[in-house]
Amino acid sequence: MDDVDFDELVASVTLREENQAIKSYQNTVAISCPACGSQFDDLIVCKENPTSLNLSKQLDLCVGSADDQAVIFTHKK
């Protein structure tokens, strides 16, 4: 994700949830995933290391890092 302006990406999506472990954003403007090029549904920034995610849906995931934090792009099936 070195070639992606992460601050600009985060400014373009909508914050949905923030807690001690994660920040979750919804892609409401049809931004393409920097990893695969397809539109992603949600962006999850892991604030703690390690972080556990409890997913209620089956999702395809693309993973990267920004500012030494894991970044997950979800794609609903």
C-alpha positions as a printed NumPy array, in Angstrom:
array([[  0.   ,   0.   ,   0.   ],
       [  3.006,   2.24 ,  -0.352],
       [  1.568,   3.875,  -3.47 ],
       [ -1.836,   4.568,  -1.821],
       [ -2.53 ,   7.828,   0.026],
       [ -4.072,   6.184,   3.09 ],
       [ -5.182,   9.471,   4.692],
       [ -7.035,  10.403,   1.503],
       [ -8.627,   6.945,   1.361],
       [ -9.856,   7.177,   4.97 ],
       [-11.199,  10.691,   4.334],
       [-13.324,   9.289,   1.487],
       [-15.082,   6.523,   3.464],
       [-17.651,   6.737,   6.285],
       [-16.706,   5.873,   9.881],
       [-19.158,   3.266,  11.235],
       [-17.567,   1.952,  14.428],
       [-14.601,   2.692,  16.629],
       [-13.528,   0.868,  19.748],
       [-10.271,   0.071,  21.51 ],
       [ -9.283,  -2.601,  18.971],
       [-10.551,  -1.402,  15.568],
       [-11.914,   1.393,  13.416],
       [-14.473,   0.278,  10.832],
       [-15.408,   2.341,   7.784],
       [-18.057,   1.767,   5.095],
       [-17.241,   2.424,   1.451],
       [-20.199,   4.603,   0.486],
       [-18.578,   6.134,  -2.615],
       [-17.522,   3.009,  -4.588],
       [-13.759,   3.272,  -4.083],
       [-11.677,   0.469,  -5.567],
       [ -9.634,  -1.795,  -3.298],
       [ -5.927,  -0.964,  -3.599],
       [ -5.058,  -4.686,  -3.449],
       [ -7.39 ,  -6.247,  -6.035],
       [ -8.982,  -3.306,  -7.862],
       [-12.584,  -4.361,  -7.12 ],
       [-14.912,  -2.165,  -5.101],
       [-14.617,  -2.993,  -1.393],
       [-17.457,  -2.881,   1.138],
       [-15.711,  -2.057,   4.402],
       [-12.298,  -0.941,   5.572],
       [-11.134,  -2.17 ,   8.962],
       [ -8.078,  -0.666,  10.658],
       [ -6.664,  -2.808,  13.48 ],
       [ -5.49 ,  -0.541,  16.28 ],
       [ -4.216,  -3.259,  18.633],
       [ -1.742,  -6.039,  17.982],
       [ -2.988,  -8.732,  18.049],
       [ -6.632,  -8.053,  17.208],
       [ -9.395, -10.614,  16.87 ],
       [-12.299, -10.096,  14.477],
       [-15.613, -11.903,  14.837],
       [-17.137, -11.98 ,  11.377],
       [-20.84 , -12.724,  11.075],
       [-20.707, -13.074,   7.271],
       [-18.536, -14.948,   4.826],
       [-16.261, -12.353,   3.214],
       [-13.339, -12.168,   0.846],
       [-10.538, -10.157,   2.44 ],
       [ -7.647,  -8.11 ,   1.085],
       [ -4.988,  -7.147,   3.625],
       [ -2.324,  -4.469,   3.787],
       [ -0.692,  -2.194,   6.316],
       [ -0.539,   1.547,   6.873],
       [  1.228,   3.41 ,   9.657],
       [  2.273,   0.052,  11.185],
       [ -1.375,  -1.051,  11.511],
       [ -3.106,  -3.934,   9.714],
       [ -5.686,  -2.74 ,   7.191],
       [ -8.402,  -5.104,   5.944],
       [-10.654,  -4.496,   2.945],
       [-13.795,  -6.663,   2.961],
       [-15.678,  -7.874,  -0.088],
       [-19.127,  -9.402,   0.492],
       [-19.77 , -12.59 ,  -1.419]])
